Amino acid sequence: MLLKVISSTLIIISCTLLGMHMSYRYNRRIYNIRVLQSILAYLETEMIYYSTFLSQAIRNSIRTLSGEWKAFFVEMASVLEDKNEYSLADAWQECLKKIRNNPYIGKEEYEIMYRFGLQLGNGDRQSQVKYFELAQHQLKTEEKKAQQIGLSYGKMYRSLGILLGIGIAIVLF
């Protein structure tokens, strides 16, 4: 009898934790979108107003931030400093490929950054400001969508985890 109670409790706890982890993915995505917005705002300031070289501007932009996008920007700065025969767009795409399958980064953010990388460094200051503003606007829209999805699916996964654990425990015993 004691073994049944302990195993049932473990099943319920395991399923609950699984549901909480699935819910955490949505919260982490929202966090990463906000970090990305901050990085782009800092990067815009460094490039447009301070006229800092791109690799140094990237390093200055990510100094105090964390998240999944930080690894991308660190890699990007390193590639730019190595001065290989990459164009900026090629280096951007190669670095983006490395974070493509990250579960905390949505496909939409990936696509926004892909398009942004194609335009970065092309044109004068005014056009660069417009590219930064466009990316920021698109990221704000994605943040709102991610918050709505996170609210509904986050609750659902937490509840489903608990209910699934209780259901399995009832069926098995």
C-alpha positions as protocol buffer text, in pm:
chain_id: "A"
residue {
  index: 1
  type: MET
  ca { x: 0 y: 0 z: 0 }
}
residue {
  index: 2
  type: LEU
  ca { x: 279 y: 240 z: 91 }
}
residue {
  index: 3
  type: LEU
  ca { x: 451 y: 164 z: -240 }
}
residue {
  index: 4
  type: LYS
  ca { x: 133 y: 258 z: -430 }
}
residue {
  index: 5
  type: VAL
  ca { x: 103 y: 589 z: -247 }
}
residue {
  index: 6
  type: ILE
  ca { x: 470 y: 677 z: -303 }
}
residue {
  index: 7
  type: SER
  ca { x: 462 y: 581 z: -673 }
}
residue {
  index: 8
  type: SER
  ca { x: 136 y: 771 z: -727 }
}
residue {
  index: 9
  type: THR
  ca { x: 283 y: 1077 z: -561 }
}
residue {
  index: 10
  type: LEU
  ca { x: 595 y: 1054 z: -777 }
}
residue {
  index: 11
  type: ILE
  ca { x: 385 y: 1024 z: -1093 }
}
residue {
  index: 12
  type: ILE
  ca { x: 177 y: 1328 z: -1000 }
}
residue {
  index: 13
  type: ILE
  ca { x: 486 y: 1534 z: -911 }
}
residue {
  index: 14
  type: SER
  ca { x: 665 y: 1430 z: -1233 }
}
residue {
  index: 15
  type: CYS
  ca { x: 371 y: 1520 z: -1456 }
}
residue {
  index: 16
  type: THR
  ca { x: 321 y: 1849 z: -1271 }
}
residue {
  index: 17
  type: LEU
  ca { x: 687 y: 1941 z: -1322 }
}
residue {
  index: 18
  type: LEU
  ca { x: 662 y: 1849 z: -1689 }
}
residue {
  index: 19
  type: GLY
  ca { x: 361 y: 2078 z: -1727 }
}
residue {
  index: 20
  type: MET
  ca { x: 543 y: 2358 z: -1548 }
}
residue {
  index: 21
  type: HIS
  ca { x: 844 y: 2315 z: -1777 }
}
residue {
  index: 22
  type: MET
  ca { x: 624 y: 2341 z: -2085 }
}
residue {
  index: 23
  type: SER
  ca { x: 470 y: 2657 z: -1938 }
}
residue {
  index: 24
  type: TYR
  ca { x: 818 y: 2795 z: -1864 }
}
residue {
  index: 25
  type: ARG
  ca { x: 906 y: 2779 z: -2234 }
}
residue {
  index: 26
  type: TYR
  ca { x: 644 y: 3044 z: -2310 }
}
residue {
  index: 27
  type: ASN
  ca { x: 767 y: 3274 z: -2034 }
}
residue {
  index: 28
  type: ARG
  ca { x: 1126 y: 3231 z: -2147 }
}
residue {
  index: 29
  type: ARG
  ca { x: 1031 y: 3322 z: -2505 }
}
residue {
  index: 30
  type: ILE
  ca { x: 874 y: 3647 z: -2386 }
}
residue {
  index: 31
  type: TYR
  ca { x: 1188 y: 3721 z: -2185 }
}
residue {
  index: 32
  type: ASN
  ca { x: 1410 y: 3658 z: -2489 }
}
residue {
  index: 33
  type: ILE
  ca { x: 1202 y: 3889 z: -2707 }
}
residue {
  index: 34
  type: ARG
  ca { x: 1245 y: 4166 z: -2449 }
}
residue {
  index: 35
  type: VAL
  ca { x: 1619 y: 4102 z: -2429 }
}
residue {
  index: 36
  type: LEU
  ca { x: 1641 y: 4115 z: -2807 }
}
residue {
  index: 37
  type: GLN
  ca { x: 1458 y: 4447 z: -2811 }
}
residue {
  index: 38
  type: SER
  ca { x: 1704 y: 4584 z: -2556 }
}
residue {
  index: 39
  type: ILE
  ca { x: 2004 y: 4460 z: -2752 }
}
residue {
  index: 40
  type: LEU
  ca { x: 1875 y: 4619 z: -3072 }
}
residue {
  index: 41
  type: ALA
  ca { x: 1809 y: 4949 z: -2893 }
}
residue {
  index: 42
  type: TYR
  ca { x: 2164 y: 4952 z: -2753 }
}
residue {
  index: 43
  type: LEU
  ca { x: 2305 y: 4846 z: -3088 }
}
residue {
  index: 44
  type: GLU
  ca { x: 2120 y: 5125 z: -3266 }
}
residue {
  index: 45
  type: THR
  ca { x: 2257 y: 5381 z: -3022 }
}
residue {
  index: 46
  type: GLU
  ca { x: 2612 y: 5249 z: -3057 }
}
residue {
  index: 47
  type: MET
  ca { x: 2605 y: 5233 z: -3436 }
}
residue {
  index: 48
  type: ILE
  ca { x: 2398 y: 5534 z: -3534 }
}
residue {
  index: 49
  type: TYR
  ca { x: 2480 y: 5790 z: -3268 }
}
residue {
  index: 50
  type: TYR
  ca { x: 2826 y: 5688 z: -3145 }
}
residue {
  index: 51
  type: SER
  ca { x: 2952 y: 5554 z: -3483 }
}
residue {
  index: 52
  type: THR
  ca { x: 3111 y: 5252 z: -3315 }
}
residue {
  index: 53
  type: PHE
  ca { x: 3238 y: 4966 z: -3529 }
}
residue {
  index: 54
  type: LEU
  ca { x: 2983 y: 4686 z: -3550 }
}
residue {
  index: 55
  type: SER
  ca { x: 3180 y: 4422 z: -3358 }
}
residue {
  index: 56
  type: GLN
  ca { x: 3252 y: 4663 z: -3072 }
}
residue {
  index: 57
  type: ALA
  ca { x: 2896 y: 4796 z: -3082 }
}
residue {
  index: 58
  type: ILE
  ca { x: 2767 y: 4439 z: -3043 }
}
residue {
  index: 59
  type: ARG
  ca { x: 2999 y: 4373 z: -2749 }
}
residue {
  index: 60
  type: ASN
  ca { x: 2892 y: 4698 z: -2581 }
}
residue {
  index: 61
  type: SER
  ca { x: 2523 y: 4616 z: -2640 }
}
residue {
  index: 62
  type: ILE
  ca { x: 2531 y: 4274 z: -2476 }
}
residue {
  index: 63
  type: ARG
  ca { x: 2758 y: 4353 z: -2185 }
}
residue {
  index: 64
  type: THR
  ca { x: 2486 y: 4361 z: -1916 }
}
residue {
  index: 65
  type: LEU
  ca { x: 2221 y: 4138 z: -2074 }
}
residue {
  index: 66
  type: SER
  ca { x: 2162 y: 3765 z: -2071 }
}
residue {
  index: 67
  type: GLY
  ca { x: 1942 y: 3516 z: -2253 }
}
residue {
  index: 68
  type: GLU
  ca { x: 1963 y: 3295 z: -2558 }
}
residue {
  index: 69
  type: TRP
  ca { x: 2028 y: 3587 z: -2794 }
}
residue {
  index: 70
  type: LYS
  ca { x: 2344 y: 3684 z: -2608 }
}
residue {
  index: 71
  type: ALA
  ca { x: 2524 y: 3375 z: -2739 }
}
residue {
  index: 72
  type: PHE
  ca { x: 2430 y: 3469 z: -3094 }
}
residue {
  index: 73
  type: PHE
  ca { x: 2564 y: 3821 z: -3060 }
}
residue {
  index: 74
  type: VAL
  ca { x: 2886 y: 3706 z: -2889 }
}
residue {
  index: 75
  type: GLU
  ca { x: 2947 y: 3468 z: -3179 }
}
residue {
  index: 76
  type: MET
  ca { x: 2864 y: 3740 z: -3430 }
}
residue {
  index: 77
  type: ALA
  ca { x: 3114 y: 3981 z: -3273 }
}
residue {
  index: 78
  type: SER
  ca { x: 3382 y: 3710 z: -3275 }
}
residue {
  index: 79
  type: VAL
  ca { x: 3321 y: 3632 z: -3642 }
}
residue {
  index: 80
  type: LEU
  ca { x: 3343 y: 4001 z: -3732 }
}
residue {
  index: 81
  type: GLU
  ca { x: 3665 y: 4043 z: -3534 }
}
residue {
  index: 82
  type: ASP
  ca { x: 3824 y: 3739 z: -3700 }
}
residue {
  index: 83
  type: LYS
  ca { x: 3789 y: 3919 z: -4033 }
}
residue {
  index: 84
  type: ASN
  ca { x: 3730 y: 3607 z: -4237 }
}
residue {
  index: 85
  type: GLU
  ca { x: 3608 y: 3638 z: -4592 }
}
residue {
  index: 86
  type: TYR
  ca { x: 3245 y: 3651 z: -4486 }
}
residue {
  index: 87
  type: SER
  ca { x: 3017 y: 3932 z: -4584 }
}
residue {
  index: 88
  type: LEU
  ca { x: 2814 y: 4073 z: -4298 }
}
residue {
  index: 89
  type: ALA
  ca { x: 2495 y: 3906 z: -4424 }
}
residue {
  index: 90
  type: ASP
  ca { x: 2669 y: 3567 z: -4460 }
}
residue {
  index: 91
  type: ALA
  ca { x: 2820 y: 3587 z: -4113 }
}
residue {
  index: 92
  type: TRP
  ca { x: 2481 y: 3687 z: -3971 }
}
residue {
  index: 93
  type: GLN
  ca { x: 2309 y: 3392 z: -4137 }
}
residue {
  index: 94
  type: GLU
  ca { x: 2576 y: 3144 z: -4022 }
}
residue {
  index: 95
  type: CYS
  ca { x: 2548 y: 3261 z: -3662 }
}
residue {
  index: 96
  type: LEU
  ca { x: 2167 y: 3251 z: -3679 }
}
residue {
  index: 97
  type: LYS
  ca { x: 2174 y: 2889 z: -3797 }
}
residue {
  index: 98
  type: LYS
  ca { x: 2339 y: 2788 z: -3470 }
}
residue {
  index: 99
  type: ILE
  ca { x: 2043 y: 2904 z: -3261 }
}
residue {
  index: 100
  type: ARG
  ca { x: 1768 y: 2801 z: -3500 }
}
residue {
  index: 101
  type: ASN
  ca { x: 1652 y: 2502 z: -3296 }
}
residue {
  index: 102
  type: ASN
  ca { x: 1655 y: 2675 z: -2959 }
}
residue {
  index: 103
  type: PRO
  ca { x: 1322 y: 2598 z: -2790 }
}
residue {
  index: 104
  type: TYR
  ca { x: 1309 y: 2941 z: -2625 }
}
residue {
  index: 105
  type: ILE
  ca { x: 1334 y: 3136 z: -2951 }
}
residue {
  index: 106
  type: GLY
  ca { x: 1029 y: 3150 z: -3174 }
}
residue {
  index: 107
  type: LYS
  ca { x: 1034 y: 3110 z: -3549 }
}
residue {
  index: 108
  type: GLU
  ca { x: 899 y: 3462 z: -3588 }
}
residue {
  index: 109
  type: GLU
  ca { x: 1189 y: 3622 z: -3398 }
}
residue {
  index: 110
  type: TYR
  ca { x: 1431 y: 3415 z: -3600 }
}
residue {
  index: 111
  type: GLU
  ca { x: 1276 y: 3541 z: -3925 }
}
residue {
  index: 112
  type: ILE
  ca { x: 1278 y: 3902 z: -3805 }
}
residue {
  index: 113
  type: MET
  ca { x: 1647 y: 3878 z: -3720 }
}
residue {
  index: 114
  type: TYR
  ca { x: 1722 y: 3702 z: -4050 }
}
residue {
  index: 115
  type: ARG
  ca { x: 1568 y: 3987 z: -4249 }
}
residue {
  index: 116
  type: PHE
  ca { x: 1729 y: 4245 z: -4022 }
}
residue {
  index: 117
  type: GLY
  ca { x: 2071 y: 4091 z: -4084 }
}
residue {
  index: 118
  type: LEU
  ca { x: 2026 y: 4121 z: -4460 }
}
residue {
  index: 119
  type: GLN
  ca { x: 1969 y: 4497 z: -4424 }
}
residue {
  index: 120
  type: LEU
  ca { x: 2225 y: 4572 z: -4154 }
}
residue {
  index: 121
  type: GLY
  ca { x: 2510 y: 4782 z: -4290 }
}
residue {
  index: 122
  type: ASN
  ca { x: 2335 y: 4856 z: -4620 }
}
residue {
  index: 123
  type: GLY
  ca { x: 2252 y: 5219 z: -4674 }
}
residue {
  index: 124
  type: ASP
  ca { x: 2301 y: 5545 z: -4494 }
}
residue {
  index: 125
  type: ARG
  ca { x: 2220 y: 5637 z: -4134 }
}
residue {
  index: 126
  type: GLN
  ca { x: 1859 y: 5727 z: -4204 }
}
residue {
  index: 127
  type: SER
  ca { x: 1785 y: 5393 z: -4366 }
}
residue {
  index: 128
  type: GLN
  ca { x: 1961 y: 5212 z: -4081 }
}
residue {
  index: 129
  type: VAL
  ca { x: 1742 y: 5395 z: -3831 }
}
residue {
  index: 130
  type: LYS
  ca { x: 1437 y: 5281 z: -4027 }
}
residue {
  index: 131
  type: TYR
  ca { x: 1560 y: 4918 z: -4025 }
}
residue {
  index: 132
  type: PHE
  ca { x: 1608 y: 4932 z: -3650 }
}
residue {
  index: 133
  type: GLU
  ca { x: 1264 y: 5086 z: -3600 }
}
residue {
  index: 134
  type: LEU
  ca { x: 1103 y: 4823 z: -3822 }
}
residue {
  index: 135
  type: ALA
  ca { x: 1270 y: 4539 z: -3632 }
}
residue {
  index: 136
  type: GLN
  ca { x: 1169 y: 4693 z: -3298 }
}
residue {
  index: 137
  type: HIS
  ca { x: 809 y: 4734 z: -3413 }
}
residue {
  index: 138
  type: GLN
  ca { x: 793 y: 4374 z: -3536 }
}
residue {
  index: 139
  type: LEU
  ca { x: 942 y: 4248 z: -3210 }
}
residue {
  index: 140
  type: LYS
  ca { x: 686 y: 4445 z: -3005 }
}
residue {
  index: 141
  type: THR
  ca { x: 409 y: 4284 z: -3209 }
}
residue {
  index: 142
  type: GLU
  ca { x: 560 y: 3939 z: -3151 }
}
residue {
  index: 143
  type: GLU
  ca { x: 593 y: 4012 z: -2780 }
}
residue {
  index: 144
  type: LYS
  ca { x: 222 y: 4090 z: -2757 }
}
residue {
  index: 145
  type: LYS
  ca { x: 136 y: 3770 z: -2944 }
}
residue {
  index: 146
  type: ALA
  ca { x: 372 y: 3567 z: -2725 }
}
residue {
  index: 147
  type: GLN
  ca { x: 213 y: 3711 z: -2411 }
}
residue {
  index: 148
  type: GLN
  ca { x: -135 y: 3614 z: -2528 }
}
residue {
  index: 149
  type: ILE
  ca { x: -20 y: 3266 z: -2622 }
}
residue {
  index: 150
  type: GLY
  ca { x: 174 y: 3234 z: -2298 }
}
residue {
  index: 151
  type: LEU
  ca { x: -127 y: 3321 z: -2087 }
}
residue {
  index: 152
  type: SER
  ca { x: -357 y: 3069 z: -2246 }
}
residue {
  index: 153
  type: TYR
  ca { x: -115 y: 2784 z: -2316 }
}
residue {
  index: 154
  type: GLY
  ca { x: 85 y: 2837 z: -1997 }
}
residue {
  index: 155
  type: LYS
  ca { x: -221 y: 2780 z: -1779 }
}
residue {
  index: 156
  type: MET
  ca { x: -326 y: 2491 z: -1997 }
}
residue {
  index: 157
  type: TYR
  ca { x: 8 y: 2308 z: -1964 }
}
residue {
  index: 158
  type: ARG
  ca { x: 25 y: 2359 z: -1588 }
}
residue {
  index: 159
  type: SER
  ca { x: -329 y: 2228 z: -1543 }
}
residue {
  index: 160
  type: LEU
  ca { x: -277 y: 1947 z: -1790 }
}
residue {
  index: 161
  type: GLY
  ca { x: 37 y: 1834 z: -1608 }
}
residue {
  index: 162
  type: ILE
  ca { x: -143 y: 1801 z: -1278 }
}
residue {
  index: 163
  type: LEU
  ca { x: -450 y: 1637 z: -1430 }
}
residue {
  index: 164
  type: LEU
  ca { x: -244 y: 1396 z: -1637 }
}
residue {
  index: 165
  type: GLY
  ca { x: -48 y: 1292 z: -1330 }
}
residue {
  index: 166
  type: ILE
  ca { x: -366 y: 1233 z: -1131 }
}
residue {
  index: 167
  type: GLY
  ca { x: -521 y: 1044 z: -1424 }
}
residue {
  index: 168
  type: ILE
  ca { x: -221 y: 815 z: -1467 }
}
residue {
  index: 169
  type: ALA
  ca { x: -207 y: 750 z: -1093 }
}
residue {
  index: 170
  type: ILE
  ca { x: -578 y: 656 z: -1088 }
}
residue {
  index: 171
  type: VAL
  ca { x: -553 y: 431 z: -1394 }
}
residue {
  index: 172
  type: LEU
  ca { x: -243 y: 248 z: -1266 }
}
residue {
  index: 173
  type: PHE
  ca { x: -376 y: 192 z: -917 }
}
